[in-house]
Amino acid sequence: MADVTIWNEFRHERERDEVATVYPDGIHATLADALDDHEVTTATLDEPDHGLPPEVLETTDVLLWWGHTAHEEVSDAVVDRVRSRVLEGMGLIVLHSGHYSTVFKRLMGTTCSLQWREDGRAERLWVVDPGHPIADGLEESIELPETEMYGEPFDVPEPDRLVFVSWFEGGEVFRSGCCYRRGSGRIFYFRPGHETYPIYEDDAVRRVLRNAVDWAAPTDGSPRTFGERP
């Protein structure tokens, strides 16, 4: 069992009726329900320290991050704090438009830009690495009847492992499940999750999230020492 913190902007749900209808208690609440076999804490943008003071991050094994329109409102101090914890070994799962978050861009070292279109058409996520732990228990693909399109090119470093590739009705493709290591921490970017569609209620998507938490949680390793060695 991991100590999981779910971070959500929590703006759309309070400002747009069509989002509140899908996620009346906030996206973070739905994600918490999907991960109820772990110890879960939630945090939102408008809390002091954005809900992520040092004492919260120090006890977090895996941090989930959902952001969309307020990336620039996240303070540099919190970004630095999250980045440092990832390098120390905390897992990070970046969801949907979190690819544009400052913390993800800092960890990737690129713009993390892409193509997009909000048309509500279907997506098929193909499992292209069926042996990866994040794909455990899944069929060969996940079908989402309505979603927002993300398309290549996706300006991120080449993933260490690529678990999912999406195909969209418009013909586009996208690397939708990317695994990275930064320092001692594991990072997983997972594309599905646009706020106007109940994607986080989908059983297969919830299975991916549970698998990803298990994969990203810190593991014991040999001691790491730096600097001059006598």
C-alpha positions, 0 to 999 in steps of 0.5 A: 500500500502506497501513500498517494497524494492526488493534486488537482487544479479544481477550477473547471469543476467550480467554474463550468457546469458541464464539468461539474456534471461529470465530476461533481466532487472534483476530478481528485475525488474520482481519482481517489475513489479509483485508488481506494486500496491505497492511503490517499490524500488530495490537494488543490491549487487554491490551498495554502502551498497548493496543498503541497507543503514539505510535510505532505510531500515528504510522506508521499510515495506517489503524486498524481498531477492533473492540471489544465489552465492554471499551470503558471499559477503554481509557485516556483517553490512548490515546483522545486519541491516536487521536482526535488522529491521526484529526484529523491525517489517519489513517483510522479504520474502526470495526467492529461493536460499536466504535460504542460505543467511547469514541473513536468516540463522542468523534469523533461527539459522540453516544451512538451507541446503537441497537437490537439482538437476537442471534437468528442470522437473516439480513441483507441489506446493500444497496449504496445508493451504488454509485458510492462507492469502498468499493462497488467490485466488489460486487454490489447486495447482500451476503447474510449467513445468520447475524448479530446484528440492529442496528436504527434509531434509530442515534444518530449524526450524518448520514453524509457518505455512506451506502454500505450499508443493512441489512435483517434477517429481523425487518423492521428496517433499519440504516445499516450503512456510514457515512462521515465526515470529522473534521479531515483524517481519514476514518472508516468505520463498518461494522456486520457482524462479530459474534464468534460468526459467521464474517462476516470470512471472507465474500469480499464483506465482505473486499472491503469492508474492502480498499476501505475501507482504500484509501478511508480512507488519507491523501492529500496535500493543501494545507498546513493552517495555523492561528492568526494570519496575518501 
